Amino acid sequence: MIGAEALTRWNNNLLGEIYPDEFIPIAENLGLIYKVDYKIAEEAVKKTKQLLRDNIVDKNFRMSFNMSIETLKRKDVVEVILDILKKYSLSGKNLEIEITESTFLNDAEDVVVKLNKFRENGIYLSIDDFTAGYSTVGLLTTLPIDVVKFDKSLISSINEESERGKNVYLGLTNMIKSLKLKVVAEGIEEREQFEFLKEIGVSYGQGYYFGKPERELKNV
């Protein structure tokens, strides 16, 4: 294991466990999503510091978390994240911020400036749920990113009878690698998918094939 992704759940006394696809849109509509993102960021940094301190993970371990476009647009976003790292004395190299392709549809120039500031402080940056959509492919040569995470829909199209799906995955993998970026396969659920990814040289992946989300890291 080289890293983990911080996921969020809302445990409500009356409603029970509420998943992000339910409460995130509400937080966005209310203009409160940045509070959620900042809370997740702090919890991710705090947990990573604990794991490193207790020698549970390697010194190069990275914890990733998603950041919404609305949060990324905020003037204080870089300052807040750097202050959290400073608060827990954690190096930027142990943190990874995930953004989606749609992030670059508007205000791309301002977004890139902020992403560069993150990178200057050692923080890794990744594009999440990549599907080669929007205009991201054309921007890949200039975006300050380190990792491209392929959307699970791409691997879901892979099966023994889907040569077209395999060729698409292989083509995208070769393109991303030619840009000296790392590929992470999301949504791996079956051994056949895992073996295919190994065969084409994808070195990083996540999904239920390896294990379901847990509150605490075990058997690292």
Beta strands, then each sheet from edge to edge (+ up, - down):
strand 1: 3-5
strand 2: 10-12
strand 3: 16-18
strand 4: 62-66
strand 5: 95-100
strand 6: 124-130
strand 7: 147-150
strand 8: 182-185
strand 9: 204-205
sheet 1: 1+ 4+ 5+ 6+ 7+ 8+ 9+
sheet 2: 2+ 3-
end
